[in-house]
Amino acid sequence: MSPVRRIADLPALLKLPGVVEELELGSPLGVCALHGGGLERATEVVAREVAVRTGATYYGITQPEGTRRHLSSTRFDPDASPRLASFLDRVRTVVSIHGYGRDDDFFAVLLGGTNRPFAHHLAGHLRDTLPDDYRVVDDLAEMPRRLRGVHPRNPVNRPRHGGVQVELPPSIRWNLDAHDWSDRDGTPRAPQLDDLIDGLAAGVAGWDGMAAEDVA
């Protein structure tokens, strides 16, 4: 696997050969994957599937095989991308799908972001669907600081009601039987990834918090 390298800004990322930026308009609830494809494997698969199942608005950036350029979420500037700006203008609440890796923890799904009621709501659904091997962490104090996703410039927090940043460990995205990532070259989707998608889709479809937030 090629090493991860930083990149200066969003325009530089979007100009790289093979990078694809997508926007599919749907409901005022948005689902996005900022580091999909070659960087954080299968995250765009999860985000797109959840958006399709729930009628949500989808935004994703997918890097091609062999490209692993990292741009911090706080540097995704909507002024630099009409599609990102349109996504953020349309939605009121966001679910942002990310991948992370830590040598000391391969089985924790972290739910950060500033919309804590929504995070707790999604956590309940994920605990119902994920295998017992996985821990769903929705207490910010129990997450590494850099994975909490609470910075105001992070796209997950820019809309009116903020959102939930879902950090996925490698184990949930890896197909153990196929010895490859769930999204790579036709590799079948791992069962635990389907379980994750089921839980997220149920949680998004069952979220009625936006109506209460609008009243508030």
C-alpha positions as CSV (number, residue, x, y, z in Angstrom):
1,M,0.0,0.0,0.0
2,S,1.4,3.4,-1.0
3,P,2.1,5.9,1.8
4,V,-0.4,8.7,2.7
5,R,0.8,12.2,1.6
6,R,-0.7,15.5,2.5
7,I,-2.0,17.9,-0.2
8,A,-2.2,21.7,0.0
9,D,-6.0,22.3,-0.5
10,L,-9.2,21.2,-2.1
11,P,-8.6,22.6,-5.6
12,A,-5.3,20.7,-5.7
13,L,-7.0,17.5,-4.7
14,L,-9.8,17.8,-7.2
15,K,-7.2,18.4,-10.0
16,L,-5.4,15.1,-9.4
17,P,-5.9,12.6,-12.2
18,G,-8.7,10.1,-11.6
19,V,-10.2,12.0,-8.6
20,V,-14.0,12.0,-8.8
21,E,-16.3,14.5,-7.0
22,E,-20.0,13.6,-6.9
23,L,-23.2,15.3,-5.8
24,E,-26.6,13.6,-5.9
25,L,-29.4,15.8,-4.5
26,G,-32.0,14.3,-2.2
27,S,-33.5,15.2,1.2
28,P,-32.3,17.9,3.6
29,L,-30.3,15.2,5.4
30,G,-26.9,14.7,3.8
31,V,-24.5,11.8,3.8
32,C,-20.9,12.3,2.6
33,A,-17.5,10.7,2.2
34,L,-14.6,13.1,1.9
35,H,-11.8,10.6,1.6
36,G,-13.2,7.7,-0.4
37,G,-11.5,5.4,-2.8
38,G,-7.8,4.7,-2.4
39,L,-7.4,6.7,0.8
40,E,-10.1,5.5,3.3
41,R,-11.4,2.3,1.7
42,A,-15.1,1.6,1.3
43,T,-16.2,4.9,3.0
44,E,-17.8,6.1,-0.2
45,V,-19.5,2.7,-0.6
46,V,-21.1,3.1,2.9
47,A,-22.1,6.8,2.3
48,R,-23.6,6.2,-1.1
49,E,-25.6,3.1,-0.1
50,V,-27.0,4.9,3.0
51,A,-28.0,7.9,0.9
52,V,-29.7,5.7,-1.7
53,R,-31.6,3.7,0.8
54,T,-32.9,6.8,2.7
55,G,-33.3,9.4,-0.1
56,A,-30.6,11.6,1.5
57,T,-28.4,14.0,-0.4
58,Y,-25.0,12.5,-1.2
59,Y,-21.6,14.1,-1.6
60,G,-18.4,12.2,-2.2
61,I,-14.8,12.5,-3.3
62,T,-13.2,9.3,-4.5
63,Q,-9.5,8.9,-5.1
64,P,-8.3,6.3,-7.7
65,E,-6.2,3.2,-6.9
66,G,-2.7,4.2,-5.9
67,T,-3.6,7.7,-4.9
68,R,-3.5,8.4,-1.2
69,R,-3.5,12.1,-0.6
70,H,-4.9,13.4,2.6
71,L,-6.6,16.8,3.1
72,S,-7.8,17.5,6.6
73,S,-11.6,17.8,6.9
74,T,-11.3,21.3,8.3
75,R,-9.7,22.4,4.9
76,F,-12.6,21.3,2.8
77,D,-13.6,24.9,1.9
78,P,-17.0,25.2,0.1
79,D,-15.8,28.4,-1.6
80,A,-13.4,26.1,-3.5
81,S,-16.0,23.7,-4.8
82,P,-19.4,24.5,-6.2
83,R,-20.6,20.9,-5.5
84,L,-19.6,21.0,-1.9
85,A,-21.2,24.4,-1.5
86,S,-24.4,23.1,-3.1
87,F,-24.4,20.1,-0.7
88,L,-24.0,22.3,2.4
89,D,-26.6,24.8,1.2
90,R,-29.1,22.0,0.7
91,V,-28.7,20.0,3.9
92,R,-29.5,20.8,7.5
93,T,-27.9,17.7,9.1
94,V,-25.0,15.5,7.9
95,V,-23.6,12.0,8.4
96,S,-19.9,12.0,7.3
97,I,-18.3,8.6,6.8
98,H,-14.5,8.3,7.5
99,G,-12.0,5.5,8.0
100,Y,-9.2,5.4,10.6
101,G,-6.6,3.0,11.8
102,R,-5.0,2.5,15.2
103,D,-2.7,-0.3,16.2
104,D,-4.3,-0.6,19.6
105,D,-8.0,-0.8,18.5
106,F,-9.4,-2.5,15.4
107,F,-13.0,-2.8,16.5
108,A,-14.3,0.6,17.7
109,V,-16.8,2.6,15.6
110,L,-16.6,6.2,16.7
111,L,-19.5,8.6,16.4
112,G,-18.2,12.2,16.7
113,G,-19.5,15.5,15.4
114,T,-21.5,18.3,17.1
115,N,-25.0,16.9,16.8
116,R,-24.8,14.6,19.9
117,P,-28.5,13.6,20.0
118,F,-28.2,12.3,16.5
119,A,-24.9,10.5,17.4
120,H,-26.6,8.8,20.3
121,H,-29.6,7.8,18.1
122,L,-27.3,6.3,15.4
123,A,-25.3,4.5,18.1
124,G,-28.4,2.7,19.3
125,H,-29.1,1.4,15.8
126,L,-25.5,0.3,15.2
127,R,-25.4,-1.6,18.5
128,D,-28.5,-3.5,17.3
129,T,-27.0,-4.5,14.0
130,L,-23.2,-4.9,14.4
131,P,-21.5,-8.1,15.5
132,D,-20.6,-8.3,19.2
133,D,-16.9,-7.9,18.3
134,Y,-17.5,-4.2,17.7
135,R,-17.8,-1.4,20.2
136,V,-19.9,1.7,19.3
137,V,-18.4,4.7,21.0
138,D,-20.6,7.8,21.2
139,D,-19.0,9.5,24.2
140,L,-16.6,12.2,22.9
141,A,-14.4,11.9,26.0
142,E,-13.6,8.3,25.1
143,M,-12.4,9.1,21.5
144,P,-8.9,10.3,20.5
145,R,-9.2,14.1,20.2
146,R,-8.2,14.2,16.5
147,L,-11.1,11.8,15.6
148,R,-13.9,13.7,17.4
149,G,-14.9,15.7,14.4
150,V,-16.1,18.8,16.3
151,H,-14.2,21.6,14.6
152,P,-16.7,24.2,13.2
153,R,-14.9,24.2,9.8
154,N,-15.4,20.5,9.3
155,P,-18.2,20.1,6.7
156,V,-20.1,17.8,9.1
157,N,-20.6,20.7,11.4
158,R,-21.3,23.5,8.9
159,P,-25.0,23.0,8.3
160,R,-27.6,24.4,10.6
161,H,-27.9,21.4,12.9
162,G,-24.4,20.0,12.5
163,G,-24.0,16.3,12.2
164,V,-22.3,13.0,13.1
165,Q,-18.8,12.0,12.0
166,V,-18.6,8.2,11.7
167,E,-15.1,6.8,12.0
168,L,-14.7,3.2,10.8
169,P,-11.9,0.9,11.7
170,P,-10.2,-1.2,9.0
171,S,-11.7,-4.5,10.3
172,I,-15.2,-3.4,9.4
173,R,-14.2,-2.4,5.8
174,W,-12.0,-5.5,5.2
175,N,-13.3,-8.7,3.7
176,L,-11.4,-11.4,5.6
177,D,-12.5,-14.3,3.4
178,A,-11.5,-12.4,0.2
179,H,-8.3,-11.0,1.7
180,D,-9.1,-7.5,0.3
181,W,-11.0,-4.3,0.9
182,S,-14.8,-4.7,0.4
183,D,-14.8,-2.2,-2.5
184,R,-11.7,-3.2,-4.4
185,D,-11.9,-4.8,-7.9
186,G,-15.2,-6.5,-7.4
187,T,-14.4,-7.9,-4.0
188,P,-17.7,-8.9,-2.3
189,R,-18.9,-6.7,0.5
190,A,-18.0,-8.1,3.9
191,P,-20.9,-9.2,6.1
192,Q,-20.0,-6.7,8.8
193,L,-20.1,-3.9,6.3
194,D,-23.6,-4.8,5.3
195,D,-24.5,-4.8,9.0
196,L,-23.1,-1.3,9.4
197,I,-25.0,0.0,6.4
198,D,-28.2,-1.6,7.7
199,G,-27.8,0.1,11.1
200,L,-26.9,3.5,9.6
201,A,-29.7,3.4,7.1
202,A,-32.2,2.5,9.8
203,G,-30.9,5.3,12.0
204,V,-31.0,7.9,9.3
205,A,-34.5,6.8,8.1
206,G,-35.8,6.9,11.7
207,W,-34.3,10.2,12.7
208,D,-37.1,12.7,13.4
209,G,-34.8,15.2,15.2
210,M,-34.6,17.7,12.4
211,A,-38.3,18.7,12.9
212,A,-37.7,19.3,16.6
213,E,-34.5,21.2,15.8
214,D,-36.3,23.5,13.4
215,V,-38.9,24.3,16.0
216,A,-36.1,25.1,18.5
